[in-house]
Amino acid sequence: MGFFDWLFPARRKAAGTEQPAPPSTAGGGSYNRSVSRRDVFKILGGAALTATACSTPFSSKEEKELARIGWEEFFQKNYREMTQEERDQVVQRLEQKARLKRGVNVNIKNTPPQEGVLFGYAINLSTCRGYRDCVKACMLENNLDEEMAMQYIRVFEIKKGKFDVEAGEAQYGHEVPAEGNFYLPMQCMHCEEPPCVPVCPVGATWKEEDGIVVVDYNWCIGCRYCEAACPYWARRFNWQEPSIPNEKLNRDQHYLSNRDRQKGVMEKCHFCVHRTREGRQPACAEACPTGARIFGNLLDPDSEIRWILENKKVFRLKEELKTEPKFFYFMD
């Protein structure tokens, strides 16, 4: 048995246990699904949009163009069903929308997963000091609204001698590290068997071939089923329209990561897909002042994270649920 098979038993190719292949993320292959709530919304909303488009006078060329973009977005395919050409067109449309709405130029990518890559994360609890530089870096990198206090990462302060995350405190405001405590960061675990995926009624969230669990914000209907299904409290609901000043906007974006999101959709950590698929580290790992965060390719036998998994006593949260997180913890 290979290392990877040992690490993630669900991926073993055993008779009757191998999962069906995921839908293509590169060639726009279709996937079968029954009529969803999204389809119903499109039918009902389409009629309303048609009436509005025919009756609303536009005061400027920009308003007319934004209305056209909104129309096309409403009838946009799920990202997994798009051809590469369609994805390129969608990205160009989003970039144009940013120019019209914000007066800025953004670079939105649709970089696909690379072959032979399965991303994973490890955190050294012995060196994490609870500074939360990772939280700040994540918010800046991913265009999260500071007023909404939207955070993908939470760092729990927990009493030493216990390991009760639910009793931990994530809103501490005192100087750290505090005596008698240790610190445990939590974010999306990017599970091999993500319980958030099958509960989505419209297929707006899925696991990519490189292991990153993503969300198509244009397809999310905000039902929050994924939030209820996640045992790691990793999903966030956008309660209001985000407001990011242009001077703080990160213009390096990806369709599946830090582009503009609208009110009423779910968000989560996406391993900084706009960075990591280009060989860079996630913003949180880069910002950690103590080097407690290690990110890399689980399939690369020479990677640092692979060395840690093979030489340290690592553990994962709530392993009994068999979600197979790709987020590991260890101590020196």
TINU-446149 format. One line per field, with one value per residue (C-alpha): residue number from 0; x, y, z. Coordinates in steps of 0.05 Angstrom, whole numbers. Layout:
N
n	[NUM	...] $
x	[X	...] $
y	[Y	...] $
z	[Z	...] $
REM end
This chain:
332
n	[0	1	2	3	4	5	6	7	8	9	10	11	12	13	14	15	16	17	18	19	20	21	22	23	24	25	26	27	28	29	30	31	32	33	34	35	36	37	38	39	40	41	42	43	44	45	46	47	48	49	50	51	52	53	54	55	56	57	58	59	60	61	62	63	64	65	66	67	68	69	70	71	72	73	74	75	76	77	78	79	80	81	82	83	84	85	86	87	88	89	90	91	92	93	94	95	96	97	98	99	100	101	102	103	104	105	106	107	108	109	110	111	112	113	114	115	116	117	118	119	120	121	122	123	124	125	126	127	128	129	130	131	132	133	134	135	136	137	138	139	140	141	142	143	144	145	146	147	148	149	150	151	152	153	154	155	156	157	158	159	160	161	162	163	164	165	166	167	168	169	170	171	172	173	174	175	176	177	178	179	180	181	182	183	184	185	186	187	188	189	190	191	192	193	194	195	196	197	198	199	200	201	202	203	204	205	206	207	208	209	210	211	212	213	214	215	216	217	218	219	220	221	222	223	224	225	226	227	228	229	230	231	232	233	234	235	236	237	238	239	240	241	242	243	244	245	246	247	248	249	250	251	252	253	254	255	256	257	258	259	260	261	262	263	264	265	266	267	268	269	270	271	272	273	274	275	276	277	278	279	280	281	282	283	284	285	286	287	288	289	290	291	292	293	294	295	296	297	298	299	300	301	302	303	304	305	306	307	308	309	310	311	312	313	314	315	316	317	318	319	320	321	322	323	324	325	326	327	328	329	330	331] $
x	[0	27	33	-25	-71	-54	-67	-134	-167	-227	-184	-164	-186	-223	-280	-345	-313	-283	-322	-345	-300	-315	-341	-287	-259	-219	-260	-329	-360	-431	-455	-524	-569	-644	-682	-659	-684	-635	-671	-737	-707	-680	-748	-785	-730	-719	-789	-780	-713	-743	-798	-749	-700	-756	-784	-726	-693	-618	-588	-519	-480	-447	-515	-537	-473	-479	-551	-527	-473	-524	-569	-513	-492	-562	-563	-491	-474	-444	-368	-359	-402	-365	-315	-248	-272	-335	-293	-249	-311	-338	-272	-270	-342	-324	-263	-306	-358	-303	-281	-353	-373	-308	-266	-208	-173	-171	-137	-184	-156	-187	-124	-143	-114	-46	-35	1	-18	-60	-55	-50	-36	-1	4	55	17	83	103	35	32	-38	-15	-69	-25	-54	-125	-105	-67	-126	-175	-131	-114	-186	-221	-260	-301	-270	-335	-371	-315	-318	-260	-242	-192	-206	-152	-177	-144	-149	-128	-68	-84	-150	-167	-237	-241	-314	-293	-238	-241	-232	-247	-191	-163	-106	-32	-10	15	-21	8	-28	-58	-43	-70	-105	-122	-182	-207	-235	-203	-212	-236	-227	-299	-328	-397	-414	-413	-469	-519	-516	-582	-554	-483	-451	-394	-349	-278	-228	-177	-122	-164	-189	-263	-290	-354	-384	-412	-456	-492	-496	-567	-548	-590	-535	-542	-467	-457	-501	-465	-394	-368	-310	-351	-314	-370	-389	-453	-450	-504	-494	-463	-387	-354	-279	-245	-208	-142	-149	-174	-130	-134	-99	-160	-189	-260	-262	-228	-225	-265	-325	-379	-450	-496	-531	-477	-433	-358	-299	-224	-201	-127	-114	-125	-103	-35	-24	-39	18	67	61	43	-25	-25	-35	26	69	47	60	117	136	135	79	42	67	31	48	35	18	38	108	153	205	157	162	90	102	164	122	68	119	162	116	57	3	-71	-134	-196	-258	-225	-281	-328	-286	-286	-211	-187	-125	-110	-62	-36	28	74	149] $
y	[0	68	128	164	103	96	169	172	103	129	137	64	29	-29	-64	-32	25	69	133	156	204	277	321	350	417	430	412	436	367	363	330	301	335	339	404	447	508	547	526	548	615	624	611	658	710	708	731	789	808	808	855	900	902	922	976	1008	1070	1072	1139	1122	1076	1046	1028	996	955	934	912	869	838	824	790	745	728	708	654	634	560	527	535	460	457	512	502	537	588	602	609	660	699	699	724	780	799	802	845	892	894	915	971	997	990	1006	1042	994	941	872	809	750	681	614	572	498	446	418	344	308	359	348	406	398	439	426	470	464	477	482	545	579	638	663	728	721	751	696	722	793	769	726	783	829	776	753	820	808	865	888	920	854	818	764	716	649	633	630	620	588	600	536	519	473	404	403	394	421	466	484	512	553	628	659	731	743	814	809	803	735	684	681	636	569	570	543	565	525	557	530	541	498	429	414	344	286	268	338	333	403	381	330	372	431	428	465	437	504	473	415	387	402	351	385	374	445	451	511	551	580	645	656	591	593	607	619	562	549	473	468	510	462	401	425	399	448	514	533	564	638	670	738	777	842	870	872	940	941	1008	1009	1024	959	917	858	859	792	747	680	661	610	651	725	760	803	764	786	789	723	673	626	636	597	587	563	554	620	584	646	639	565	543	587	556	608	599	618	688	659	614	670	717	670	701	636	588	547	539	489	483	439	382	317	277	305	259	314	367	394	375	304	300	323	271	216	238	273	249	286	286	313	342	297	239	194	229	200	266	256	328	351	396	367	387	366	385	384] $
z	[0	-19	27	-5	-1	72	85	50	50	12	-50	-52	-114	-84	-117	-100	-61	-115	-123	-192	-227	-213	-269	-313	-291	-353	-414	-395	-389	-365	-302	-291	-241	-231	-237	-180	-142	-184	-247	-218	-198	-268	-300	-253	-250	-325	-337	-288	-319	-388	-366	-330	-389	-436	-392	-354	-386	-375	-357	-382	-427	-365	-334	-399	-402	-329	-342	-401	-357	-302	-353	-378	-307	-289	-343	-334	-332	-272	-275	-282	-344	-381	-436	-429	-480	-439	-376	-410	-432	-361	-333	-384	-365	-291	-306	-346	-290	-241	-287	-294	-221	-186	-238	-227	-269	-238	-262	-254	-270	-282	-273	-272	-224	-242	-252	-196	-143	-81	-33	43	104	170	232	287	351	389	351	340	387	372	340	285	231	188	199	179	117	96	101	59	8	-2	-3	61	89	154	177	171	209	156	171	139	195	269	321	385	452	493	564	567	591	553	481	476	415	429	497	464	456	386	405	455	457	507	494	469	482	548	602	610	540	471	404	350	283	245	174	118	123	48	64	17	35	45	78	52	-21	-27	12	-37	-76	-137	-143	-126	-85	-103	-94	-148	-173	-131	-69	-60	-42	-80	-88	-152	-123	-184	-170	-94	-71	2	31	82	79	71	134	173	145	160	227	227	225	162	121	125	101	69	106	69	6	18	15	0	-12	-79	-43	-4	-61	-80	-156	-165	-166	-188	-207	-151	-98	-80	-135	-117	-80	-71	-11	5	-15	24	29	56	53	-16	-2	-40	-106	-144	-111	-98	-169	-191	-142	-88	-15	14	45	115	111	83	139	198	238	273	214	245	179	127	60	1	-46	-10	-72	-74	-33	-27	0	71	87	64	109	168	155	152	211	261	301	264	279	247	280	286	249	273	223	165	128	114	125	88	147	198	267	302	359	366] $
REM end
